[in-house]
Every structure is written in structure tokens, then in C-alpha cells.
Amino acid sequence: MRIPLAWFQLTREKIRLAIALAGIGFADILMFMQLGFRDALFDSAIKIHENFDGDAFLISPQSDAIIAMESFSARRLYQSLGVKGVESITPVYLNFIQFKNPETKTSRAILVIGFNPSNSIFNIEGVEKNLETIKLQDVVLFDDLSREEFGPIVSDFQAGKTVKTEVGEREVTIGGLFSIGSSFGADGNLITSDLNFLRLFPNRERGLIDVGVIQIEETANLDSVLENLKRQLNQGDVLVLSKEEFVEYERNYWENSTNIGFVFGLGTVMGLIVGVVIVYQILYTDVADHLPEYATLKAIGYSDFYLLTLVFQQAILLGMIGYLPGFAMGIFLYSQTAAATGLPIAMTVSRAITVLILTVGMCFFSGGIAVGKLRAADPADIF
């Protein structure tokens, strides 16, 4: 039976092995957290877009993201009704306003979304069942995944209490809960009717909207209607986007127009570099300490290829074993981060596989650098 020399080499120095595994695990945690935050950034940014029940969307070309929308004339949205296949339209208003914590009386900015509740434009259970509720004056729906700094809104409402607070310069009543979640741009969300929205923002013109939601007839050809909409409405002052394009528009802003995506990507690279350095130091030291033994193997007939394979086997074993504590800690930290921030961060199969491949790759690369020392294993130096 073939002797597992690579395994014996690794396990001979228990403390060195433990340090190596801790270093690799630390590098994996860095990569998991950076990739997790990056994906949470993108996923949270498009939550509202994904929950819109619409087939086409109108926005101003000056808009950057859902948190920085530029208004345009609602007249352009109403023009879409002249396109064959369009079933209904809904103007949507968006803006930030100060929300007062009813307990501590401190204020925090929250995103308000207003639309005509006669049309159902959200695929969210909490919104669907409360469409009649938000028709009442000064009644809003509160996102139960908003940050805790907004106060005990959720617990008080679920306890059957009447929850009132000050939003902007008006007193509002919480009429229901829904779930979207906070993002890097918005700590929380409110949904209400278009009339209530305009009451909260008295200086806002009703004829200026932020998003136009267009629903297309089920029997109509979606691609054909979208093409006709773009041909008739894309005149420089508005953009016509499919739902997929609307989502991609938001994602592209956060990925390419801000530093956040770059920072998280750089953090992932730094974690990879840390792992490479740690594994290289371990493997290089191991080769240097056992250089006479390697020279002896050469003297009795073992080829350079065998010795190189031995080092690469150690590198791969380090990567595979060191990945496990990093993976377990990543799951734990994801759960803690999600609970603390409300961000949609969780372990995914694709991310787990990506980090595993990066881990094995960095160990293999480190092994490739460390084997250079084996060229000095000359039997003549031993005998």
C-alpha cells in the first residue's frame, strides 16, 4: 500500500498544521464576508424592483438608482395607453423623509413609496391585503424588516396596539406590515397611497412622478409591445425598460457607478492574497526543514515530479481541510449579520463553491512557489 507521505508531513507538526488551518480559515472568512456583503448589496438594492408587478417601466434617464430618482412628467406615462397591448398604468412616487421613533423621539430617514391603491402593483402579501387600508388619510404600511432604530413599530403593531408616529411634519398611523428589507441605500421603507404621499410632501407636484409602472395584456406579445413603447416614448426625457432591464439598471449603478462594489471586490482579493502568503510560508518552511529527506528520496531514485506532486498534495490537503472551519464560521457570521442589519445575506451554494475553488487555487499557487526550494535538494549535498 502506498504511504500517504503528504499527510504524514502535514500532521507531524501539529501546532504548525493548526496555525496553517487557522490562517486558511481566516482567509476564507474574509472572502466569504466580502462576497456576502457584495451580493447583499446587489440583492437588497433590487428588492423593490423584483416585487413590482409590472411588465414595463418608465423612468427618467437622469435617475441613478431607486434611492436617487429624478422626476418626469406623468403625461409621458399616460401616452403609453395609446400603445396597443397596454392594459393599465400606475404612477409611482418615491422620496426620503424623516421618520420619528415613537419611543426615543429620534428621527431617521426612511424611503416612502406612493401609488394609487386602486391598482395592485406589488407582489407582496402585506401590501395586497392592505390596499383598502392605505386609502385612509395618513395611513401607511411599515416594512417589518426595517432597521431597529425606527423603534418598536413591529412588536407594538403585532401586539394589537395602535401605532402612531410623526413622519415629516404629519402624524401617521401604521395600518399594516409588509416585508422588503433594508438596503445599503435605505434603512427602511413605507408604502402608502399617492394621496397620502402628496400630503407628506406638500411641495411635490402631482404631475411629476418617479416611476411609471405599465402592465401589458396577457394575450399581447410582450416583446412587441415593449418595442412599440420604446419607439414611441424613448425621446430623450424618459427611458422604457422591461422588468429585467429595470433590475439591471439598478444593479449596474451599484456595481459600476459607486465605490462599494469595488471595495468589496478588493476585499476578496486581499483575503486571497493573505491565504497565499500563509500557505506559502507553511509549505516553504516544511520543504526547508525536510530538505535532507527530499535529497535522500532523490538519491534512491524518486523523480523531481514525485517530489513536486508531494508538495502539491500537501497544498490541496491544506486547502480542503482549512476550508471547513472557514465555511462554518461564514454561515455563523452571515446569520449574525442578517439579524443585526436586516440585509439579505446568507450562504449560497454558488458562493460556497466559489470560495472553495479560490481556496484550493490559492493553496495550489502557493505550492507552486514553494516547490522552487526543492531544486536545491541535491543528493551531493547530503552524501
Secondary structure, 3 states (H helix, E strand, C coil): CCCCHHHHHHHHCHHHHHHHHHHHHHHHHHHHHHHHHHHHHHHHHCHHHHHECCCEEEECCCCCECCECCCEEHHHHHHHHHCCCEEEEEEEEEEEEEEECCCCCCEEEEEEEEECCCCCCECCHHHHCCCCHHHCCCEEEEECCCCHHHCCHHHHHHCCCCCEEEECCEEEEEEEEECCCCCCCCCCEEEEEHHHHHHHCCCCCCCEECEEEEEECCCCCHHHHHHHHHHHHCCCCCEEEEHHHHHHHHHHHHHHCCCHHHHHHHHHHHHHHHHHHHHHHHHHHHHHHCHHHHHHHHHCCCCHHHHHHHHHHHHHHHHHHHHHHHHHHHHHHHHHHHHHHCCCCCCCHHHHHHHHHHHHHHHHHHHHHHHHHHHHCCHHHHC
